[in-house]
Amino acid sequence: MFKTRLSLITFVLILIGLSSCGRFQKLLKSNDYEEKYAMALEFFENEEYNKTLQLLDQITPIYRGTDKAQNIDFMYAQCHYGQKDYILAGYYFKRFYQSYGKSDKAEEALFLSAYSNYMDSPRYSLDQETTVNAIQELKLFISRFPNSEKVAEAKQLIDELESRLEYKAFQMAKLYLKMNDFKAAISSFSAFVKQYQMSDYHEESMFLIVKANYEYALNSIEMRQTERFSETSEAYVDFVSQFPESKFLKEADKMNNVASSYITKQVVEIK
């Protein structure tokens, strides 16, 4: 009895689904653009974004230049956003802002364009081009709408994204060191401490500049070692002057002692 009732319910649901699908296909073939517009609004309200987009694709050319065009274009971007297609959402929100700069939706469109880039921004280990774009878009939003209630949120998002770029730069420099590409490590850590002077990784980066120079000297041919041990000692002095109580000081002292001893030995031999 229960199985029979369940089968009947399933059958009815299938019929309803087929009927609904049939009506939608009929609507797509129709030339009644007002009905298509009305149904697009209804589907959008019900979060049926795929059906909404199919209808909007058909009616967009018909209503271009009319009072409905602005609403259609904004809804088109919103559908992609609702589908979590942030690349297309960002593109269409930005295009809306560029097309309707004086619209009462312009502020929201520019913010959502930036926010779509934020949502599409990958984890730090991947390429960060989208992250950079998101930061630029958020800064553009703040510049164009400085009194917006979204400014505080935009600034918070910028901080988060810049922290991601900072962490990636730090990890990339560490990777060079791990791969024994000491020259690249020295260059990367030096650029990092210059760009991110207030970073939580500043102290460690200064220490790793010492270490990278030290390892570079150890692994150099003899005729280049004096020069590179001298650079190790210079990096050590810079590190200690900024972080005299550093937790890395003991290890840095050992490296500097080796570097200083080597330099002293070379001076004595020359004499």
C-alpha positions in Angstrom: 0.0 0.0 0.0 2.8 2.4 1.0 4.8 1.5 -2.1 1.8 2.1 -4.3 1.1 5.5 -2.8 4.8 6.4 -3.2 4.8 5.4 -6.8 1.7 7.4 -7.5 3.2 10.5 -5.9 6.4 10.1 -7.9 4.4 9.7 -11.1 2.4 12.9 -10.4 5.6 14.8 -9.7 7.1 13.6 -13.0 4.0 14.7 -14.8 4.2 18.1 -13.2 7.8 18.5 -14.1 7.2 17.5 -17.7 4.3 19.9 -17.9 6.4 22.7 -16.4 9.3 22.0 -18.8 6.9 22.0 -21.7 5.4 25.4 -20.8 8.9 26.8 -20.5 9.9 25.5 -23.9 6.8 27.0 -25.3 7.6 30.3 -23.7 11.1 30.3 -25.3 9.5 29.8 -28.7 7.0 32.6 -28.1 7.2 36.1 -29.6 5.4 37.5 -26.6 8.3 39.5 -25.1 6.3 41.1 -22.4 5.4 37.7 -21.1 9.0 36.6 -21.3 10.1 39.7 -19.3 7.4 39.0 -16.7 8.4 35.4 -16.4 12.1 36.3 -16.2 11.3 38.4 -13.2 9.3 35.6 -11.6 12.0 33.0 -12.3 14.6 35.4 -10.9 12.6 35.9 -7.7 12.4 32.1 -7.3 16.2 31.9 -7.8 15.8 29.9 -11.0 18.8 31.7 -12.6 19.3 29.4 -15.6 15.8 29.9 -16.9 16.1 33.6 -16.2 19.2 33.9 -18.2 17.7 32.0 -21.1 14.8 34.5 -21.3 17.1 37.5 -20.8 19.3 36.4 -23.6 16.2 36.5 -25.9 14.7 39.8 -24.7 17.9 41.9 -24.2 18.2 42.9 -27.9 14.4 43.7 -28.0 14.5 46.1 -25.0 17.9 47.7 -25.6 17.5 51.5 -25.3 14.2 51.2 -23.5 13.3 51.8 -19.8 13.5 48.1 -19.1 17.1 47.7 -20.4 18.8 48.9 -17.2 16.8 46.4 -15.0 17.5 43.6 -17.5 21.2 44.2 -17.6 21.4 44.4 -13.8 19.4 41.2 -13.4 21.7 39.5 -15.9 24.7 40.2 -13.7 22.8 39.2 -10.6 21.9 35.8 -12.2 25.6 35.0 -12.8 26.4 36.1 -9.2 23.5 33.8 -7.9 25.1 30.9 -9.8 28.4 31.7 -8.2 30.0 32.4 -11.6 32.0 35.2 -10.2 34.1 35.8 -13.3 31.0 36.6 -15.5 29.3 38.3 -12.6 32.2 40.7 -12.1 32.4 41.4 -15.8 28.7 42.2 -16.2 28.5 44.3 -13.0 31.4 46.3 -14.2 29.8 46.7 -17.7 26.6 47.8 -16.0 28.5 50.5 -14.0 30.3 51.7 -17.1 27.0 51.8 -19.1 24.8 53.3 -16.3 27.2 55.4 -14.2 24.4 57.7 -13.1 22.0 54.9 -12.2 20.8 54.4 -8.6 22.2 50.9 -9.0 25.7 52.1 -10.1 27.1 52.0 -6.6 25.9 48.5 -5.9 27.1 47.3 -9.3 30.6 48.6 -8.8 30.8 47.1 -5.3 29.5 43.7 -6.6 32.0 43.8 -9.4 34.8 44.2 -6.9 33.2 41.6 -4.6 32.9 39.1 -7.4 36.7 39.4 -8.0 37.2 39.0 -4.2 35.1 35.8 -4.3 37.0 34.5 -7.3 40.4 35.2 -5.6 42.2 31.9 -5.1 44.3 30.6 -2.1 47.7 32.1 -1.7 49.6 29.2 -3.4 47.9 29.9 -6.8 48.3 32.8 -9.2 47.1 36.0 -7.6 46.1 38.1 -10.6 42.5 38.0 -9.6 43.5 39.1 -6.1 45.3 42.1 -7.5 42.3 43.0 -9.7 40.0 42.7 -6.7 42.1 45.1 -4.7 42.1 47.6 -7.6 38.4 47.3 -8.0 37.7 47.8 -4.3 40.0 50.9 -4.2 38.1 52.2 -7.3 34.8 51.7 -5.5 36.1 53.6 -2.4 37.4 56.4 -4.6 34.1 56.7 -6.5 31.8 56.3 -3.6 33.7 57.6 -0.5 30.5 58.1 1.5 29.0 54.6 0.8 28.0 52.4 3.7 30.0 49.7 2.0 33.4 51.6 2.3 34.2 50.0 5.7 33.6 46.5 4.3 35.6 47.3 1.2 38.6 48.4 3.3 38.4 45.2 5.3 38.4 43.1 2.1 41.4 45.0 0.9 43.3 44.3 4.1 42.4 40.6 3.8 43.5 40.4 0.1 46.8 42.4 0.8 47.6 40.0 3.6 47.2 37.1 1.1 49.6 38.7 -1.3 52.0 39.4 1.6 51.9 35.8 2.7 52.4 34.5 -0.8 55.5 36.8 -1.2 56.9 35.5 2.0 56.3 31.8 1.2 57.8 32.3 -2.3 61.0 33.7 -0.8 61.1 30.7 1.6 60.6 28.4 -1.3 63.7 29.8 -3.1 65.7 29.2 0.0 64.4 25.7 0.4 65.4 25.0 -3.3 68.9 26.4 -2.6 68.4 29.2 -5.0 70.1 31.6 -2.6 70.5 34.5 -5.0 66.7 34.5 -5.7 66.0 34.1 -2.0 68.1 37.1 -1.0 66.5 39.2 -3.7 62.9 38.1 -2.7 63.4 38.5 1.0 65.0 42.0 0.5 62.1 43.0 -1.7 59.7 41.7 0.9 61.1 43.6 3.9 61.1 46.8 1.8 57.5 46.4 0.7 56.0 45.0 3.9 57.8 46.9 6.6 55.0 46.4 9.2 54.6 42.7 8.4 54.4 40.0 11.1 57.0 38.2 9.0 59.5 41.1 8.9 61.7 39.8 11.7 61.9 36.3 10.2 62.6 37.7 6.8 65.5 39.8 8.0 66.9 36.7 9.7 66.5 34.6 6.5 68.3 37.2 4.5 71.3 36.5 6.8 70.8 32.8 6.4 70.5 33.0 2.6 73.7 35.1 2.4 75.5 32.7 4.7 74.4 29.6 2.7 75.2 31.4 -0.6 78.8 32.1 0.7 79.3 28.5 1.9 78.2 27.1 -1.5 80.3 29.6 -3.5 83.6 29.0 -5.2 86.6 30.1 -3.0 87.3 33.3 -5.0 83.7 34.6 -4.2 83.4 33.5 -0.6 85.1 36.6 1.0 82.7 38.9 -0.8 79.7 36.8 0.2 80.7 36.3 3.8 81.1 40.1 4.0 77.5 40.4 2.7 76.4 37.9 5.4 78.0 40.1 8.1 76.3 43.2 6.7 72.9 41.5 6.7 73.6 40.3 10.2 74.3 43.9 11.4 71.1 45.1 9.7 69.1 42.3 11.4 70.6 42.8 14.9 70.1 46.6 14.8 66.4 46.1 14.2 65.8 43.0 16.3 68.4 42.9 19.1 66.2 40.6 21.2 65.1 38.3 18.3 64.4 34.6 18.9 66.6 34.0 15.9 69.6 35.8 17.3 71.4 32.8 18.6 71.5 31.1 15.2 72.3 34.4 13.5 75.3 34.9 15.9 76.7 31.5 14.9 76.5 32.3 11.2 78.1 35.7 11.7 80.9 34.2 13.7 81.7 31.8 10.9 81.6 34.7 8.4 83.7 37.0 10.5 86.3 34.2 11.1 86.6 33.5 7.4 87.0 37.2 6.6 89.7 37.6 9.3 91.6 34.6 8.1 91.6 36.0 4.6 93.0 39.3 5.8 95.7 37.6 7.7 96.8 35.5 4.8 96.9 38.5 2.5 99.3 40.2 5.0 
